[in-house]
Amino acid sequence: MDTYLTAMLLCSVSFRSYPPKPVGVSEEPGGQFMPKNSTRALYENITIPELYKMSHARSLMPPFLQWERTAAVARFMQRYGTQEHYQKSMKNMYALITQVDQACKEIVDEVKKQGLLDETMIIFTTDNGMFNGAHGLAGKWYPYQESIRVPLIIHDPRMPESKRGTLNDDFTLNVDLAETILGAAGLRPHPDMQGRDIADLYLEDRKAARKENPWREEFFYDFDVDKDGLFLPIMHWSGRSLSIFTGTQLGKSSCLTLRKIHLSLQM
């Protein structure tokens, strides 16, 4: 066990509906995300503004991303097809985010109450973002910032004062989280693990390691699922260059014919 870290907060706050139900099965607008009545009431008498003219934003994208059989467009029509649908979906989403905030506060308050805050690493993050109508899309999947850029906040007692409260623009990925936790516990990661200890970016004694092995500048993003006949592209993101492999389903088989397209997208 690392001498600087004697406790670690390992906790998952579920973004599920209440009461619990399978996520993703409801076709009713807003029905996938059902918050408690008490938090939903906070948003009852407000109007959630649209980001911009969402259907026009979709018309500016490459044609294959506008296709109604793409998963993100199909979900958009289901969740945000009318103003009523948009308001219901977004208010349910905002209410669930409020519940996550409340749960996180309760967890941190308990850690403080037990006097463990200065001995505990806390990592706040999530698995994916949501379009919520941005680019005229819904769901996730495509490598726009709204979809794949997620919050990452780390409280680490080992972090030098000069680094606390600062921002870092390096690419961190979800595969880094396990190695970061293992590193804080003084354990070596398995050789087959593909992430990297995020503490390399902020601990002073890691400067030599950063110089010898610079942090990543690109990553491969793969979500090649053809679910229920809905089309999802495969993408590689590097700086501002995007490679997209589009697939065309052949009849009723699951075989895909792939072709590669190079694009430059405004993230």
Residue pairs with C-beta under 8 A, 6 or more apart in sequence:
1 185
1 186
2 158
2 184
2 185
2 186
4 157
4 158
5 119
5 120
5 121
5 156
5 157
5 158
5 184
5 185
5 186
6 119
7 116
7 119
7 120
8 120
8 121
8 181
8 184
8 185
9 107
9 111
9 120
9 121
9 122
9 123
10 181
11 107
13 100
13 103
13 104
13 107
15 33
15 96
15 100
15 126
16 23
17 23
17 32
17 33
17 34
17 35
17 96
18 34
18 35
18 36
18 99
19 34
21 34
23 32
24 32
25 32
26 32
27 78
29 78
29 79
29 80
29 81
29 82
29 84
29 85
29 88
29 89
30 79
30 85
30 88
30 89
30 91
30 92
32 79
33 89
33 92
33 93
33 96
34 92
35 92
35 95
35 96
35 98
35 99
36 95
36 99
39 95
39 96
39 98
39 99
39 102
40 91
40 92
40 95
42 95
42 98
43 91
43 94
43 95
44 91
46 91
47 87
48 86
48 87
48 90
48 91
48 94
50 86
50 133
51 57
51 132
51 133
51 134
54 76
54 80
54 133
54 134
54 135
54 136
55 136
56 136
57 134
57 135
57 136
58 65
58 66
58 73
58 76
58 135
58 136
58 137
59 66
59 136
61 135
61 136
62 261
62 263
64 70
64 233
64 246
65 72
65 73
65 137
65 142
65 233
66 73
67 73
67 231
68 74
68 77
69 229
69 230
69 231
70 230
70 231
70 232
71 139
71 141
71 227
71 230
71 231
71 232
72 131
72 137
72 138
72 139
72 140
72 141
72 142
73 136
73 137
73 138
74 230
75 137
75 138
75 139
76 131
76 133
76 136
76 137
76 138
76 139
78 138
79 85
79 86
79 89
79 138
80 86
80 89
80 133
80 138
86 133
89 132
90 132
93 130
93 132
104 124
108 117
108 122
111 117
111 120
111 122
117 155
118 157
119 157
120 155
120 157
121 154
121 155
121 156
121 157
121 181
121 184
122 154
122 155
123 152
123 153
123 154
123 155
123 177
123 180
123 181
124 151
124 152
124 153
124 154
125 150
125 151
125 152
125 153
125 174
125 177
126 150
126 151
127 150
127 174
128 140
128 147
128 148
128 150
129 140
129 145
129 146
129 147
129 148
129 149
129 150
130 138
130 139
130 140
130 146
130 147
131 137
131 138
131 139
131 140
131 142
131 144
131 146
131 147
132 138
132 146
134 144
134 146
135 142
135 144
135 146
137 144
139 147
140 147
140 148
141 147
141 223
141 232
142 233
142 235
143 221
143 235
143 237
143 242
144 265
144 267
145 267
148 221
152 172
152 198
154 180
154 198
154 202
156 184
156 199
156 202
158 184
158 199
158 203
159 202
159 203
160 202
160 203
160 204
163 202
168 201
168 202
170 201
170 215
170 216
171 215
171 216
171 217
171 218
171 219
172 198
172 201
173 195
173 216
173 219
174 195
175 193
175 194
175 195
176 195
176 196
176 197
176 198
177 195
177 198
178 189
178 193
178 195
179 189
179 193
179 195
179 196
179 197
179 198
180 195
180 197
180 198
180 199
182 188
182 189
182 197
183 189
183 197
183 199
184 199
189 195
189 197
196 215
196 216
199 206
200 206
200 209
200 210
200 215
201 210
201 215
217 238
217 239
218 237
218 238
218 239
219 237
219 238
220 236
220 237
221 235
221 236
221 237
222 234
222 235
223 232
223 234
223 235
224 232
224 233
224 234
224 245
224 247
224 256
225 232
226 232
226 247
226 249
226 254
226 256
229 249
231 246
231 247
231 249
233 244
233 245
233 246
233 247
234 244
234 245
234 247
234 258
235 242
235 243
235 244
235 245
236 242
236 243
240 264
240 265
240 267
241 262
241 264
242 262
242 263
242 264
242 265
243 260
243 261
243 262
243 263
244 260
244 261
244 262
244 263
245 258
245 259
245 260
245 261
246 258
246 259
246 261
247 256
247 257
247 258
248 256
248 257
249 255
249 256
250 256
250 257
